[in-house]
Amino acid sequence: MEQGNYKNYIYDKLFVYGTLQHGQSRNYILRGLKYKKARLLNYRKMEPHSLGFPFIIHDNNSSVNGEIYYGVGKSLLNQIDMIEGEGKLYHRILVRVKLEDDSDIDAYTYYPSEILIKNYT
């Protein structure tokens, strides 16, 4: 579920699917936060070898496994925005994520810029 003016809303949840996941290279940023396994429907994960990190694209026939982190404060989210290149490399969007108990929850995630999509799909 993408919201046009989502930054006016206050959300403290972040869905991650790549280097921010538990055990991955950038997970130290989220250390200490509670997380659960989750799935993002209607997206597909792309992992171009030449890029070195994944991104997601819309795909109505796929889903992406990842994790949802709770209690992601505004300053931490701003820090992650800088790391992810929000506005240039990625865009932070609001999505609906499915938890293991089959419930749905809204969370932020990072969607690639048009440049990434055009050059790596």
N, C-alpha and C positions, 0 to 999 in steps of 0.2 A: 504494500500500500504506500504509494508515494504521495506526499503532501506538497503542494506547491509552495506554501509558506511555512514549512515545518520548523524553521529556526525560531519562530515565535512561541513554539511549544516547549515545555520542559520535560525532557526524557533523560533518564539516567542509565539506560540500557544500551549496550553495544553488541551487535552480532559481528563476530570475526570468523574468517574462513581461510586465513593464510598465515603470514608470519607473526601475527598477533596471537595465534592460538597457543594453548598450553603446550609447553615443550618446544616451541619454535623460537626463532632468533629474536623477535621483538616482544615476546610475551612478558619480559621483565617490567615493561611499562604498566602492565595490568596486575602485577604481583600483589597478592593480598586481597584481591576482589573475589567475591563469590561468583561462580559461573556454573552453567549447566550446558549439556549437549543440546543442540538445536538444529533445525533444518529450515532452509529458506526455499520455499516452493517457487516454481516458475522462473528459476535462474539456473545457469550452468557455469561451472567454474572452468576457467581457461588457465593453462599453465605453460605458456611459451618458454621453451628452454632458453632461448636467447635473452629473455627478459629477466629471469631469475626470481620472479615473484608472481603470484596469481592475481587474477581479477575475475569478476563475474559479468555475465551478460544475460539479458532477458532470453528465456527459452521456456515456453509454456509446457514442454514435455520433460523438464528436468528439475532437479533440486540440488541444493548445495548443503553438505553437512558442515557444521561448524560449532561454535560455542557462543552463548549469550552471557555477557558480563553485566553484573548489577552494581549500582552505586558509582557509576562513572560520572564524576563531578565535572562542572563546567571547565575548570582549569586543566584537568586531565584530558578532557575532550579537545580543548584548544591545542594542547601539546600533541595529541595524536593527529589532529588536523595538519599541523606543521610537518610531522613525520610523513604522513601520507600524501602530502602535496595537495591538500584540499583546495579546490578551485582551479588547479592546473592539471595534476596527474589523476586525481580522484575528486569525486563530489560526495559529500556526506548526505545520504538520503534516509528517509524513514521507510521502513519495511515492516511487514507482518511476518513473524517468525513462529514456527511450530515447535513446541517443546516435546520432550519424550512422552509426557502424559497426554499428548494430543491437544493440549490447550494452545491458544494463540496469544502472542504478545507483540507489542510494537517496540521497535528498537531502531537505532541508527545502524547503518553499515556504510561501506565505501564502495561506490560505483565508479568505474573507470571513465576518464574523459574520452571525448570523441577521437582524440589522437591515438590513445591506446587501442581503442576498438578498431579504428581504421588500419593501424599498422600491425596488429597482432591477431586479427581474426580472419 
